[in-house]
Amino acid sequence: MLDIIVNILLVVFVLGILVFVHEFGHFIAARSIGVKVFEFSLGFGPKIIGKKHKGTLYCIRAFPIGGYVKILGDGDPGEEEKVSRKLWRTANLATRSKIQQIYVMLAGVTMNLLLAIFVYYIVLGNSSWKLYVNADLSGFTPVGASIGREKIGDVEYLELKEDGNAEKAGMPSKGEIVSIDGNEVVYSNDISKFIKQKKGQSVDINVCTVEGEKICKDYNVQVSDEGIIGIVTTSNYVYFVSYAEHKVSAGFSHLVNNVKLMGMILSNMFVEAKSTGDYSDLSNSVSGPIGMYYVLSSFKNEGIITLLGVVADLSLSLAIMNILPIPALDGGRVFILFLEGLIRKDLSKNVESAIINISFIFLMLLTVAVMVKDIVNINEIKSMFG
């Protein structure tokens, strides 16, 4: 029970930091161009505590799942009606240039990116400037870094497929593969590389087993026309991204590489889902507070540096989500401003408000749907991070 409470408090704390940094970006950007800020709020719903200072209400609200900054010209019309005509003219975001409005809208995303970059420097500096990645990076080209892989064990196979060619050749049920046709097997993916070169032919595989003493023996195995012999292997290496030669730009480079890596993984998942018709893995790549709970729960015991890395990744994810062209999000607001600048005419306030409100309702429904999906798949999420 105590562990659950700690995990919940950790989620609230991390989410609070990410939201604070994001909203602080909007706040300081608005203040820097002389725009009136009515409220700086962490959370939604009823106010728990709050204090007004120099015309701005700073408060914490009951539901810690976000936050907002209420700005003159971009907030509650009821609040805006209370200001003087002079303040309306001099401190109204709506009267500022499109560039200044876009500057305020993008400030939250920018702050989340800067937080991620700052934390990445800390994480990399405490990890010998390299990070291990649980993904196949053989075809990945990083920015300002190099890719390496580290051997973590022998090249082993776990079992033989029933009636497979390996079983027919008399290979033991499990063992270590040392060489194929005299070629040393260093990494587990060497097996498929060497075998696929001999489709429809036979190969000599040197296999070692340990039963009291290590015994090695050659087995002549027929390779199928598809380039398989019927064994189940396990990976004996991990990839890492090294920034040792690019320390100055490491934080920025790692952020770019993370975005590229996310795109590559999601693209591969989509292609696989489309070919198999199973979209479960793709849907599980999108998660909400429940997924965040298990992610932080899983990594909190790995040490502060690992946990900081997760926080930086979450900050980057929040920035990416907020830049999406959905009207209720920063990216959507920027899109509307860009469109208004392009047609040189502002949208009707009623139309703009309706668009934003409808998209906000859509986002809330989507958030609920994601949470329901997480609850339905909670055992799978537990297995991923448990």
Disulfide bonds with the S-S distance in Angstrom:
Cys208-Cys216 1.84
